[in-house]
Each structure stands twice: as C-alpha cells, then as structure tokens.
Amino acid sequence: ESEADRLLRSAYKASLEHAKKHRLAAVGFSLLAAGVFRGRRSLYHILNIAVQTIKDFEGYDALQEISLCAFTEAECKELREIASKLGLLDEVSPSNR
C-alpha cells in the first residue's frame, strides 16, 4: 500500500473515529481524493479504499447511517460496483441507484 493510500484510509478512519467520539447517528463523506488529487490512481482504486475502510470500521450503537456522496455518474457506477463486490449492494439507498 502506498503512502497516499495509507493517508486516504487514515482520513476516512479518523473521521469515523471522530463521529464515534461524538456519538453521531449519521456521517456523510464527499469522495476524498476522487478528483484532481487522485493522481495516477484509478477512480475505482480510490473509491475501493473509501468503501473498504468504512466497511471495516466497527461502528458503535448510535451509528445508523454512513453516506458517500458521488457527484458524477462514473463515481456512482464505481461505488455500485464496489458495493456489489463487497456484498453491500442491498445497503445502497434506492434513491442513489
């Protein structure tokens, strides 16, 4: 895993830990590093880090929802594909399909 990937994973994890500390019921993310800061990494690679990090997060009792906000059709497509591969597709909001 590259340093950039570790930093991206750390950013999602730190945000989730902060939400846990404050017992937030919902957390929303814009897609970190999915645009110009992606560098040479593929969109799929970047979004897979986001989804996998969120999936691996152990959560807490108050947490009810985590949202990833895609801005382009390509981002939506990649997120659906990743969610499907990880067995999370049923958890994708119908309004976002």
Salt bridges, closest charged atoms under 4 A:
GLU1 OE2 - ARG9 NH2 2.75
GLU3 OE1 - ARG6 NH2 2.99
ASP5 OD1 - ARG41 NH1 2.71
ASP5 OD2 - HIS45 NE2 2.75
GLU73 OE2 - ARG80 NH2 3.10
GLU81 OE2 - LYS85 NZ 3.31
